[in-house]
Amino acid sequence: MLPASIPSPDPVWTQFSLGPLTIHTYALCLLAGIAAAAYITDRRLRARGAAPGLALDIAMWAVPIGIVGARIYHVLTHLGDFTGPGVDPWAWVRIWEGGNALFGSLLGGAVGVWIGCRQTGLRFGSFADALAPGLLAAQAIGRLGNYVNQELFGLPTTLPWGLEIRSDAPMFPDWADPGTLFHPLFLYEMIWNLIGIALLLAIERRVVRRNAALLADGGTPGAGLRWGRMFGLYLIWYGLGRSWLEAIRIDPTSDAPLGVPANIWTSGIAILLGIAIVVVQGRRHPEPEPSVYQPGREPTDEDAADADSDASDADTAAADADASDISDTDTSDTSSTESVEANGSADSK
């Protein structure tokens, strides 16, 4: 039988002490998601001809700028919590007290990816295409932190998977009775993201197979899900999911222009942007993507050059050793001749 509800973790699990440091479980979930995204993206980039480790190099730019973007977005969409009499202005920057927005992290992270791609020579669209499945994985893992914090839940429900929220939790609504069950939006989004990963990879695999068949028959393969189109599909899928999730979300402090929550507006923009990327890039680039690198930024085969240099050094060393052996032989022969002559001289005397 299905359980009558989903219990929330005890608040003690939200953080723990490690010496003088306080470690937040939510932060660990975010770090685990980032690590998963970096690993998946790096594997996909290497399969497309990129040097290993570039995903981590770009993450060094994307992650901190994404965190800043997440905080700015949260503050701007929750101005009622950060403005007014008696509000500490420094509350804007105290990110460790909670308050991060995923859409803001996408905006800030995009800026960081652009900078990282400029530094490494990768195409922005190529990196975004490789990132798309990993980004969904990171978001799914990160939502576990919302579960631990007893946040990101929806309207009351009597379904057997209703989520228990402690009545003393910060996000528990004032109008709800203790013991009320809510839609587990964190779980819905996790499932939505995992389905999205399977869907995007299935579409990509089918397109690759079709292009391979065209090439085998002497035809001209298409661009596939390259030139940013894979990321466009990600925006469409994620925007659709967040739009219906936000429609049943309980977030009493979220500012809602025209009565529509800010995240629904942003979800609509993400969907439109994804459609635009797929359509526009499909017209601009019907051809296969030649490389994940920007023109003129392809790396040289330094390893091969180093190997040639090592081989040359080894040949030189071997030649020197041979010359030394010959020199030693000549010296030995000369010494033997001198010894014979000396003995002959002694006998004649």
Secondary structure as GFF3:
##gff-version 3
##sequence-region A 1 349
A	DSSP	three_ten_helix	11	14	.	.	.	ID=ss1
A	DSSP	beta_strand	15	18	.	.	.	ID=ss2
A	DSSP	beta_strand	21	24	.	.	.	ID=ss3
A	DSSP	alpha_helix	25	47	.	.	.	ID=ss4
A	DSSP	alpha_helix	54	77	.	.	.	ID=ss5
A	DSSP	alpha_helix	79	82	.	.	.	ID=ss6
A	DSSP	three_ten_helix	89	92	.	.	.	ID=ss7
A	DSSP	three_ten_helix	95	97	.	.	.	ID=ss8
A	DSSP	alpha_helix	102	120	.	.	.	ID=ss9
A	DSSP	alpha_helix	124	148	.	.	.	ID=ss10
A	DSSP	beta_strand	163	164	.	.	.	ID=ss11
A	DSSP	beta_strand	181	182	.	.	.	ID=ss12
A	DSSP	alpha_helix	185	216	.	.	.	ID=ss13
A	DSSP	alpha_helix	229	247	.	.	.	ID=ss14
A	DSSP	three_ten_helix	257	259	.	.	.	ID=ss15
A	DSSP	alpha_helix	262	284	.	.	.	ID=ss16
A	DSSP	alpha_helix	302	348	.	.	.	ID=ss17
###
